Amino acid sequence: MDHFRLAEINIYPIKSAAGISLKSALAENRGLEHDRRWLLIDQNNRFVTQREFPRMALISTAFSETELEVEAPGMNRISIPAPQQLDSLLVTIWKNECFAVSAGKEAGAWFSEFLEAPVQLVYMQDEVRRPINPDYAKPGDHVSFADAYPYLLIAEASLDDLNSRLEKPLPMNRFRPNLVVSGCRSFEEDQWKRIRIGRIEFRVVKACDRCVVTTIDQISTAKAREPLRTLAQYRKMDGKVFFGQNLIPDQTGMLHLNDPVEVLERK
């Protein structure tokens, strides 16, 4: 039997802002609880990320009982409750649209000041269902404001392999995974089709193609050519660079650090 373990659990409450590492989390159908339920949009209601605003990496979040606490360098902390109003607006993420509600003018002004651009913070309410690409999903599968899928998994050994090829090693936060697995070989996750973490089963549906966000230092916000330049030498297919696997859950429940990871089916 495989002796793989869940080594990290990470959420990113605001899409493209800094993440939070957890010891346990509720795994929901659309992703981990609180993961990417908040989104920044521009004046055309289109999503914005570190691709346009690398400074988003400096925005950190935490949760009180009822509010999202947000901080950034040079800014006062702001507390943002989950919006309760019913008036919704249609927002665009890549090629799809879904409904969201505004977090209000005060929150919008705070983020606009920090990013030096007019933006608005919006929230995905529980009843919203943003469907997943039917080529990889079952009817009813849905996702938060993540790029395309509810969960991203990476093996620790895969990052170790990449770092062995780089002049300067990179931390895992460059790749923004939800789940990190220890104990397996590098890129072994590429061969998985179904896995169980703790008591929850996941379908491993698609390799994750990587973008320029991986080249942004999450502390300094400086851009470089790595890791995409090196990954392109051995992880490129059909003009895209792949690192990590996208998952869709078949159950909901709690995940805990050091939960066993069992491979139920391989490709």
VENVEN-V560670 format. One record per residue. RES is the residue in one small letter. OMEGA is omega in degrees with one decimal (999 if undefined). NEAR is the number of other C-alpha atoms within 10 Angstrom. Layout:
{{RES,OMEGA,NEAR} {RES,OMEGA,NEAR}}
This chain:
{{m,179.3,5} {d,176.7,10} {h,179.3,11} {f,-177.4,19} {r,174.5,21} {l,-172.1,22} {a,178.4,19} {e,170.5,23} {i,-176.4,22} {n,171.5,21} {i,-179.5,23} {y,-171.6,24} {p,173.5,24} {i,-179.5,27} {k,175.9,24} {s,170.5,25} {a,-176.8,24} {a,-179.1,19} {g,175.8,23} {i,176.3,15} {s,-174.4,12} {l,173.8,14} {k,176.2,12} {s,-179.1,16} {a,174.9,18} {l,176.6,14} {a,179.1,20} {e,-178.7,19} {n,-175.0,20} {r,-177.2,27} {g,175.8,26} {l,179.5,27} {e,179.7,17} {h,-174.8,20} {d,174.7,25} {r,174.2,25} {r,178.1,24} {w,-173.6,27} {l,171.2,28} {l,179.3,24} {i,178.7,21} {d,-176.3,16} {q,175.6,10} {n,-178.5,10} {n,176.8,17} {r,-176.5,17} {f,173.4,21} {v,-176.7,19} {t,175.5,18} {q,176.9,18} {r,178.4,15} {e,-173.6,11} {f,179.1,15} {p,-179.5,20} {r,176.6,22} {m,178.2,24} {a,-176.7,22} {l,178.9,18} {i,-179.3,18} {s,-176.1,19} {t,173.6,20} {a,-178.8,13} {f,163.6,14} {s,-177.4,10} {e,-174.0,6} {t,-172.6,10} {e,171.3,14} {l,178.1,18} {e,-174.8,15} {v,177.5,21} {e,173.5,15} {a,-178.5,18} {p,177.1,11} {g,-177.3,7} {m,171.6,13} {n,176.0,10} {r,177.9,14} {i,177.4,15} {s,-173.5,17} {i,175.2,18} {p,174.2,15} {a,-176.0,18} {p,180.0,17} {q,-175.3,11} {q,-176.4,10} {l,-179.4,10} {d,-176.3,10} {s,176.8,15} {l,-178.5,14} {l,-179.7,13} {v,-176.7,21} {t,173.3,18} {i,-173.7,17} {w,-175.5,10} {k,177.8,5} {n,178.1,13} {e,173.1,15} {c,-177.2,17} {f,176.7,18} {a,177.1,23} {v,-177.3,21} {s,174.9,24} {a,173.8,20} {g,-175.0,14} {k,-178.1,10} {e,178.4,13} {a,179.5,19} {g,179.8,18} {a,-179.6,17} {w,-178.8,21} {f,178.0,21} {s,178.5,17} {e,-176.9,13} {f,-177.6,17} {l,179.7,15} {e,179.3,11} {a,-179.4,13} {p,179.1,15} {v,178.6,24} {q,176.2,25} {l,178.4,25} {v,-174.3,27} {y,174.7,23} {m,179.4,23} {q,-172.5,19} {d,-174.5,9} {e,-179.7,7} {v,177.0,13} {r,176.5,16} {r,-173.2,19} {p,178.1,20} {i,177.4,22} {n,-176.0,14} {p,175.9,10} {d,-175.7,7} {y,-171.8,14} {a,172.0,16} {k,175.5,12} {p,-179.6,9} {g,175.5,12} {d,-179.9,20} {h,-170.4,21} {v,176.8,24} {s,174.9,31} {f,173.8,25} {a,-176.2,21} {d,-174.2,12} {a,-172.1,19} {y,-173.2,25} {p,-173.8,25} {y,171.7,25} {l,-178.6,25} {l,175.5,24} {i,174.1,27} {a,176.0,29} {e,-176.6,20} {a,177.8,19} {s,175.2,20} {l,177.4,19} {d,179.3,17} {d,178.3,13} {l,-177.4,18} {n,177.9,16} {s,-179.1,11} {r,-176.9,12} {l,175.5,15} {e,178.9,8} {k,-177.7,10} {p,-178.4,14} {l,175.7,18} {p,-178.9,13} {m,-175.0,16} {n,174.2,14} {r,-172.1,14} {f,169.9,20} {r,178.2,21} {p,169.0,22} {n,-172.8,24} {l,176.7,23} {v,-175.8,21} {v,176.4,24} {s,173.2,20} {g,-179.8,15} {c,179.2,17} {r,178.8,14} {s,177.8,17} {f,174.9,18} {e,179.9,13} {e,177.5,23} {d,-174.6,19} {q,-177.3,13} {w,176.7,18} {k,175.0,17} {r,178.9,20} {i,172.6,20} {r,174.9,19} {i,-170.7,21} {g,179.2,18} {r,-171.8,14} {i,178.7,16} {e,179.4,20} {f,167.3,20} {r,176.9,19} {v,-163.2,25} {v,-172.9,18} {k,173.2,17} {a,-176.5,17} {c,175.9,19} {d,-167.8,16} {r,-175.7,17} {c,-175.4,13} {v,178.2,14} {v,179.3,22} {t,-179.1,22} {t,-177.7,21} {i,175.3,21} {d,-172.8,17} {q,176.1,21} {i,-178.2,10} {s,-174.0,11} {t,176.8,17} {a,178.1,11} {k,176.8,14} {a,-179.7,13} {r,179.3,11} {e,10.5,18} {p,-173.8,22} {l,-179.2,21} {r,-179.3,13} {t,178.7,16} {l,-179.5,18} {a,-179.3,15} {q,-177.3,9} {y,-179.8,11} {r,-176.5,14} {k,177.7,15} {m,-180.0,10} {d,176.0,5} {g,179.9,8} {k,178.7,14} {v,-174.3,20} {f,178.0,20} {f,-177.4,24} {g,-178.1,24} {q,176.5,24} {n,-176.0,22} {l,170.9,26} {i,-176.1,27} {p,172.1,22} {d,174.6,14} {q,172.2,13} {t,179.4,17} {g,-175.6,13} {m,169.8,15} {l,-179.2,22} {h,172.4,18} {l,-179.4,18} {n,170.1,18} {d,175.7,17} {p,176.5,20} {v,-175.4,23} {e,176.9,19} {v,-177.4,20} {l,-178.2,13} {e,179.0,13} {r,-179.2,13} {k,999,8}}
